[in-house]
Amino acid sequence: MKLTKNKIPLFVVFGLSFIVGLILLIVPFTSQMPDGLEKVSKHTVGFIKKDDFKSSVDVLLPGYTVPAIKHKFDTKRYAGIIGVLVVFGITVFVGYLLKKRRKNS
């Protein structure tokens, strides 16, 4: 399939909706257990303590959650979607800067 300028917006919309759909389907099946690194650092080595990781600044999505949403099931989904949109926005911005830089050279 040849990707022409006319098809790029459709490709982007399809790609983003596919990723958001995956997030909505997969997040309910993610484990609530800590990951391997966290488990080893907490139980085996013992250097991780809850007080060690208190943030000195307020974070936007603490613990991969959206604080404004009370239902725990939905908050991780929304955090995932926000993360995808932020990464997409940064990618588009960097692409724009690179394209602008290439035109100027």
Secondary structure, DSSP 8 states (H G I E B T S, - for coil): ----TTTHHHHHHHHHHHHHHHHHHHGGGS-SS--HHHHIIIIII----GGGG--SS--SSGGG--TT---HHHHHHHHHHHHHHHHHHHHHHHHHHHHHHHHH-
